[in-house]
């Protein structure tokens, strides 16, 4: 039991106990001055008794206190709906949204860095994955990595991410934008599918190939990758940096 109600106020005790039972959270019932068991992580008490209780993590029982308590308990298994939302891109943004509240956010180094997402799924075992529909090649790269870890039949929710990325103070502040976009994706409805189904992205168009080759020149300064390498980038099999390095080594 990770929660203890510590109060001599009958009204506060009734409110706290009733709410905890509704959420299926077991608890200890203690009086002020009682020793708090070692398994307790959060103490619930009244505003009047708050200062007299010697415990590091305390929550005052009042209207809406359950939100703060669930946040203190990290939400694992306590929220009705938890989503791990991903804004795909060169440096994906990730958010954890529980009952329309933001629990935490992350900014990944590259699309293959899915270890953080796996850890979040372990931390929030009832969570479902939402992913934006944009950044097709980076999304494919991330989905392949997730598919290897979770299985290609693993269910995901794809979300239309149009207008999820805001301007931040009139500036293109990518890190903040990626995180805000991930939050917005987590708050939107989407269509359920599987990792494998989303990987069926089809052959890249000539325009996509030329765009990737142009980006290779911009990124490297003087190297234009081959159409074959550009295709592999478009399909999410290589990062643009990897393709440039292969071209540099004459492996194009």
C-alpha positions, 0 to 999 in steps of 0.5 A, spaced: 500 500 500 503 506 497 498 511 500 496 512 507 490 517 510 493 520 516 488 525 519 483 526 525 478 529 521 472 525 520 470 529 514 477 529 511 477 521 512 471 520 509 472 524 502 479 521 502 477 514 503 471 514 498 475 517 493 481 512 493 476 506 493 473 509 487 480 509 484 481 502 486 487 504 491 489 501 497 491 505 503 493 505 510 488 508 515 492 512 521 492 517 526 496 523 527 502 521 531 502 514 528 508 511 525 507 511 517 509 504 514 515 503 510 511 502 504 507 508 504 510 513 498 504 519 499 500 521 505 493 524 505 491 529 510 487 535 512 490 542 511 490 544 518 494 537 520 499 538 514 504 542 518 504 537 523 505 531 520 513 529 519 513 525 512 516 528 505 510 527 500 504 529 503 497 531 499 492 535 502 485 532 501 480 537 498 476 537 491 480 535 486 486 532 490 486 525 486 489 529 480 495 531 485 495 524 488 496 520 481 501 525 479 505 523 485 504 516 484 506 516 476 499 514 474 501 507 473 495 503 472 491 509 476 489 513 470 483 511 465 487 512 459 494 513 458 497 515 451 505 515 449 504 520 443 510 521 438 511 526 434 515 523 428 521 527 425 529 527 425 528 528 433 522 525 435 518 529 441 514 524 446 509 525 451 505 521 456 498 524 456 493 521 462 486 523 462 488 529 458 493 531 463 501 531 461 505 527 465 512 527 462 515 529 456 521 527 452 526 529 446 529 523 442 536 524 439 534 520 433 528 516 430 531 509 432 532 511 439 526 507 441 529 505 448 525 511 452 518 509 449 519 501 451 521 504 458 515 508 458 511 502 456 514 498 462 512 504 467 505 505 464 503 498 462 496 500 460 498 505 455 497 505 448 501 508 443 499 514 438 503 517 433 503 522 428 502 521 420 507 526 418 515 525 417 513 519 413 521 516 412 522 518 420 516 515 422 517 508 418 524 508 421 522 509 428 516 504 427 521 499 424 525 499 431 519 499 435 516 493 431 523 489 432 522 490 440 514 489 440 512 485 434 509 488 427 502 486 430 503 491 436 497 496 435 498 503 435 493 509 433 495 514 427 493 521 428 492 527 423 498 531 426 496 537 421 496 544 426 499 540 432 506 544 431 505 551 433 510 557 432 514 558 439 514 566 440 514 567 433 521 563 432 522 556 429 524 553 436 524 545 434 525 542 440 519 546 444 515 545 437 516 537 437 514 536 444 508 541 444 506 537 437 507 530 441 502 533 447 497 535 441 498 528 438 496 525 445 490 529 446 487 528 439 483 522 436 486 517 431 485 511 427 487 504 430 492 500 426 498 496 427 505 497 426 506 493 420 500 496 416 503 503 417 510 500 414 506 499 408 508 506 405 509 504 398 515 506 393 517 513 393 515 518 388 521 521 383 519 528 387 521 525 394 527 522 391 530 529 388 528 532 395 532 527 399 538 528 394 537 536 395 537 535 402 544 531 402 547 536 398 545 541 403 547 537 409 553 535 407 555 541 403 558 537 397 555 530 396 549 528 392 547 521 394 545 516 389 538 515 387 538 508 390 541 511 397 535 516 396 530 511 395 533 507 402 532 513 406 525 515 403 523 508 405 526 509 412 531 504 411 537 509 412 538 515 415 540 521 411 547 521 415 548 514 413 546 515 406 551 520 405 557 516 409 555 511 404 556 515 398 562 518 401 565 511 401 563 510 394 558 505 396 552 508 393 
